[in-house]
Amino acid sequence: DYAMTDSPTFVLYDSGRYQVYLSARPQIDVFSLTSLSFSTPLKSPVSGSQFQGLALTPDGKTLLAADLTNGAVAVIDPDSAGGSYEIGLSGSATGSVGPLFVVADNLGNALVTSGRVVPSSGPQPRSIFIASLAAKTASRFTGTNCGSTTASFLSASRDGSLVAMTNGFQIYSPSQGACVPIAQSPIGPEFVPVSGDGNVVGLDGAFADPAGNVIGKF
């Protein structure tokens, strides 16, 4: 066991750097699996941050963090603190309601879901935002053929070519700019983790392929 004083809200493994990131509200703790010790924590250049969900871009160079209190997504270079910045999500509430989960797609964007966590029922769906990491701008998500533009949870494949969303169940293809047809739409899964290769999506009590076909139950 390795003691820490913070209470992390999200954990992310970085296979390229062989380290683990832990959202610790005002900072991101970094635990090295090489030295088996904590290193210098990562912070946003904007004060008052309260980090939630984390994601790495497909090339592994950039760490993304949902910043609940500032209504933004933090874009952090794990190797150089000076290269970090935040992209504000216009219209995203701040405080107890704001960015919760973030994923990176394969087109240089961050998709962020904004909402509220209710202890008795988990994340509550709010608007999805899409932020361009190059342009440093964000707008509300409007995917073609997507039945909903709100979600309580987001997950993506390792290469960012597939994004799963909850508020119902939707699979979004960034390259098509659209949600793909779902063969069998499960009823309201709360979380939809996607495998790294994008071939399996976890549902409530089942596994499905990217088209929504149930391929296994547990």
Disulfide bonds with the S-S distance in Angstrom:
Cys146-Cys179 2.01
